[in-house]
Amino acid sequence: MTDFIIHWIVAGGYLGIFLLMALENIVPPIPSEVIMGLGGIAVARGQMDIVPLLLWGTAGTTAGNVFWYVIGRRLGYARFRPFVERHGRWLTMEWEDVERVRTFFHRHGGWVIFVFRFMPTFRTMISLPAGMAGMPLARFLAMTFLGSIIWNGVLAGAGYYLGSRFAELDRYVGPVGVAMTVLALGWYGWRVATWKPRH
């Protein structure tokens, strides 16, 4: 099965890598761990080159994140207010929280975007508040590209190192993503259960 998937990744070429990575950040069909990991395996087999793989893959990641950034930018934090006031419990936030996030992004947004690129659960959705906070597009693109190329390099490097042993790649990377997802869901459930409005 691994050989079959790698065959189709190679057949799609670098443009296919770009499209898969972009879609993975918009409507996740295949985790980036799998895409870049298998791309690394293709490099190990001499079917792809590492530099174009990283550049095209990271360009796709950046494009997918720009999608959410633009939605957040067009929506704006002011238009978000009625929604927050109506569904505060499920969002586990109040309008004051949104204003604090906006202020935080104005002060530290670049580093937040960069650091969150290494977190499987949150690395895409952080782009939405970045857009809502009005983070400068050039800074957003730079931090997204820089953080993403490092993360994609780790994934592709793992694939290259493990060669055709995809099961081992999944053993190392998969549990990290599962653990982050479980922690995120647990944290959200706790927030909903204990949430109380300030006013």
C-alpha positions as CSV (number, residue, x, y, z in Angstrom):
1,M,0.0,0.0,0.0
2,T,2.9,2.4,0.8
3,D,4.4,1.8,-2.6
4,F,1.1,2.5,-4.2
5,I,0.7,5.8,-2.4
6,I,4.3,6.8,-3.2
7,H,3.7,6.0,-6.8
8,W,0.8,8.5,-7.0
9,I,2.7,11.2,-5.1
10,V,5.6,10.8,-7.5
11,A,3.2,10.8,-10.5
12,G,1.6,14.1,-9.3
13,G,5.0,15.6,-9.0
14,Y,5.9,18.7,-7.1
15,L,2.7,20.5,-8.1
16,G,0.8,17.5,-6.6
17,I,2.7,18.0,-3.4
18,F,1.8,21.7,-3.4
19,L,-1.9,20.9,-3.9
20,L,-2.0,18.2,-1.3
21,M,-0.3,20.4,1.3
22,A,-2.6,23.3,0.5
23,L,-5.7,21.1,0.8
24,E,-4.4,19.6,4.0
25,N,-4.5,23.0,5.6
26,I,-8.0,23.9,4.3
27,V,-10.0,20.7,4.5
28,P,-7.5,18.1,5.8
29,P,-7.8,15.0,3.5
30,I,-4.3,13.6,4.2
31,P,-2.1,14.7,7.2
32,S,1.0,16.6,6.2
33,E,3.0,14.0,8.2
34,V,2.0,11.4,5.6
35,I,2.5,13.7,2.6
36,M,6.0,15.0,3.5
37,G,7.0,11.7,5.0
38,L,6.2,9.8,1.9
39,G,7.9,12.6,-0.1
40,G,11.0,12.0,1.9
41,I,10.8,8.3,1.1
42,A,10.5,9.2,-2.6
43,V,13.7,11.2,-2.2
44,A,15.5,8.3,-0.6
45,R,14.5,6.2,-3.6
46,G,15.8,8.8,-6.1
47,Q,12.3,9.6,-7.4
48,M,12.3,13.2,-6.1
49,D,14.8,15.9,-4.9
50,I,14.7,17.2,-1.4
51,V,15.0,21.0,-2.2
52,P,12.0,21.2,-4.6
53,L,10.1,18.9,-2.3
54,L,10.5,21.2,0.6
55,L,9.9,24.4,-1.4
56,W,6.8,23.2,-3.1
57,G,5.4,21.5,0.0
58,T,6.0,24.6,2.1
59,A,4.5,26.9,-0.5
60,G,1.4,24.7,-0.4
61,T,1.3,24.9,3.4
62,T,1.6,28.6,3.2
63,A,-1.2,28.9,0.6
64,G,-3.5,26.8,2.7
65,N,-2.9,29.0,5.8
66,V,-3.4,32.2,3.7
67,F,-6.9,30.9,3.0
68,W,-7.8,31.0,6.7
69,Y,-5.9,34.3,7.2
70,V,-8.0,36.0,4.5
71,I,-11.2,34.7,6.0
72,G,-10.2,36.1,9.4
73,R,-9.1,39.4,7.8
74,R,-12.4,39.8,5.9
75,L,-14.5,38.8,8.8
76,G,-12.7,41.1,11.2
77,Y,-12.9,41.0,15.0
78,A,-15.7,43.5,15.2
79,R,-18.1,41.4,13.1
80,F,-17.2,38.5,15.3
81,R,-18.7,40.1,18.4
82,P,-22.4,39.1,18.0
83,F,-21.3,35.5,17.5
84,V,-19.1,35.5,20.5
85,E,-21.8,37.0,22.7
86,R,-24.3,34.5,21.6
87,H,-22.1,31.4,21.7
88,G,-19.7,32.3,24.4
89,R,-20.0,29.1,26.4
90,W,-19.1,26.9,23.4
91,L,-16.3,29.2,22.4
92,T,-15.3,29.4,26.0
93,M,-14.6,33.1,25.6
94,E,-16.1,36.5,26.0
95,W,-15.6,39.6,23.9
96,E,-12.9,40.8,26.3
97,D,-10.9,37.7,25.5
98,V,-11.1,38.5,21.8
99,E,-9.8,42.0,22.4
100,R,-6.9,40.6,24.5
101,V,-6.0,38.1,21.6
102,R,-6.0,41.0,19.2
103,T,-3.7,43.0,21.4
104,F,-1.4,40.0,21.9
105,F,-1.1,39.4,18.2
106,H,-0.2,43.0,17.6
107,R,2.6,42.6,20.1
108,H,3.8,39.0,19.5
109,G,1.9,37.7,16.5
110,G,5.0,36.7,14.5
111,W,6.4,34.4,17.1
112,V,3.1,32.9,17.9
113,I,2.6,32.0,14.2
114,F,6.1,30.6,14.0
115,V,5.9,28.4,17.2
116,F,2.4,27.1,16.3
117,R,3.7,25.6,13.0
118,F,5.2,22.8,15.1
119,M,1.9,21.9,16.8
120,P,-0.1,19.4,14.8
121,T,-3.5,20.4,16.2
122,F,-3.3,24.2,16.1
123,R,-0.8,25.0,13.3
124,T,-3.6,25.7,10.7
125,M,-6.3,27.3,12.8
126,I,-4.0,29.9,14.4
127,S,-4.1,31.6,11.0
128,L,-7.8,32.6,11.6
129,P,-7.1,34.8,14.6
130,A,-4.0,36.1,12.9
131,G,-6.2,37.5,10.2
132,M,-8.8,38.8,12.6
133,A,-6.1,40.6,14.6
134,G,-5.0,42.3,11.4
135,M,-1.5,40.9,11.5
136,P,0.5,42.3,8.6
137,L,0.4,39.9,5.6
138,A,4.1,40.1,4.9
139,R,5.0,39.1,8.5
140,F,2.3,36.3,8.5
141,L,3.8,34.9,5.3
142,A,7.3,35.1,6.5
143,M,6.6,33.4,9.9
144,T,4.3,30.8,8.3
145,F,6.9,29.9,5.6
146,L,9.8,29.8,8.0
147,G,8.1,27.6,10.6
148,S,6.5,25.4,8.0
149,I,9.8,24.7,6.1
150,I,11.5,23.6,9.3
151,W,8.6,21.3,10.2
152,N,8.3,19.9,6.7
153,G,12.1,19.4,6.7
154,V,11.8,17.3,9.8
155,L,9.0,15.2,8.3
156,A,10.8,14.8,4.9
157,G,14.0,14.0,6.7
158,A,12.3,11.3,8.8
159,G,10.9,9.8,5.6
160,Y,14.3,9.9,4.0
161,Y,16.0,8.3,7.0
162,L,13.4,5.6,7.3
163,G,13.4,4.8,3.6
164,S,10.5,2.5,2.7
165,R,9.7,1.7,6.3
166,F,6.5,3.8,6.5
167,A,5.2,1.9,9.5
168,E,8.1,3.3,11.5
169,L,7.4,6.8,10.3
170,D,3.8,6.5,11.4
171,R,4.9,5.0,14.7
172,Y,7.0,8.0,15.6
173,V,5.0,10.9,14.1
174,G,1.4,9.5,14.4
175,P,1.3,9.2,18.2
176,V,2.4,12.8,18.6
177,G,-0.5,14.0,16.5
178,V,-3.0,11.8,18.3
179,A,-1.7,12.9,21.7
180,M,-2.0,16.6,20.8
181,T,-5.5,16.0,19.5
182,V,-6.6,14.2,22.7
183,L,-5.1,16.9,24.9
184,A,-6.8,19.6,22.9
185,L,-10.2,17.9,23.1
186,G,-9.7,17.3,26.8
187,W,-8.8,20.9,27.4
188,Y,-11.8,22.1,25.4
189,G,-14.2,19.8,27.4
190,W,-12.8,21.0,30.7
191,R,-13.2,24.7,29.5
192,V,-16.8,24.1,28.5
193,A,-17.7,22.3,31.7
194,T,-16.1,24.9,34.0
195,W,-16.8,28.1,31.9
196,K,-18.7,30.9,33.7
197,P,-19.3,34.4,32.3
198,R,-17.6,37.2,34.1
199,H,-20.7,39.4,33.9
